Amino acid sequence: MFGNNVNDTITIREIFLTENIEKSPVNFTISNEELITAYSQAEEMNLEVIGIFHSHPDSVPYPSSTDEKYMEINPVTWVIFSNTHDEFKAYIYNSGIVPVPVKIM
């Protein structure tokens, strides 16, 4: 997700869709090339990569152990949608998983 952070309010301006190079219904991995492209496109639009969005088709919207590992090295807001609970939740990693309020407009 591309956007900006003003006064601790994150606003999403653009969505950058990626391909799952694992072709798996359980795991999702973005190629390094797509990551580089994403950061380049955000910079060209004078925006930041401010978040990562993904879904949990069969579980609650809480970071998995894999999510947590990647959250540590990608300190942005992670938005997770649960198909089974039909809800969004957001988190950031700050010495542990910390919930972030979400307002959908």
N, C-alpha and C positions, 0 to 999 in steps of 0.2 A: 504494500500500500504506500502510495506517495502522498505527501502532504506537508504540513508544517505544525510546529508546536509553538503556540503563543500563550504566554502566561499559564503554562501547564495545561492548556487545552489543546488536544491534538485534533486537527481537522484533516480528514482524508479528502484529497482532491482528485486522485487518479488511482486506478487499479491496474496492476501489471500482472497478467495471467502467465503462469508457467506450466511447463509440461512435467509430468512425473516420469523421470527417467527410469524408475524401477518398474513401471507398468504393473504396480501392485495395488490391490484394493485395501491393503493394510498399512503399507509404508509409503512415504512420499519423500523423494529427493529431487532437488533442483540442481541442474548442471551448473558447473562453475561459469560456463559461457553465458548462461541466462542471468546469473547473478551479476556478472560484470555489465551486461547489457542493461539490466534494471537500474543499477547505480548510475550508469552513464545517462540513461533517459531521464531519470529523476533530476540529475544535475542540469541537463539541457533545459528542463522546464522550471528551473530554479526552485525545486522541491527537494525534500529529503525522503529517504526510505524510512518511514516512521512506524511501520508495522508489518507483521506477517499474519496472513489469514489462512486458515485451513479448517476442515471439518473433521469431526469424529462421527462417522456414520453409525456406529453401534455402541457408543458409550457417552458418558457425560462430558460436558464441555470443560474439562480440567486437563492441564498439561500432563501428557504421559511422561514416562522416564526418558524416552527419546526426545520429546519436546523440551524437557528441562535441560538436557545436555546441550541442545542447540540454542536455547534461550540464554545460557551463560555466555556463549560467544557471539550472540546477536542481541544486544541489549536494547531491543525495541519492544513496543507493545505487541503482544501475540493475541489475536482474536480467534477464538475457537467456536465453531457452531456445532451443536449436537443435533443430529437428525432425530434421535430417539426422544429427546426432550424438547425439540423445537425452540432452542434458545441460544443466544450468544453470550459468551463471557470473555473477558479480556484480562490479561496478566502481563506483568513485567518481572524480570528476574533481578532481584536486588538482595543478594546474600540469601536467596530463597525465593519461592514463588509468591508474588504479591498481587492480589486482585486490583484491577483498575476499573473504575466506573465506565459504562458504555451508554451513550445516548445516541439513538438512531433517529435521524431527522429526515 
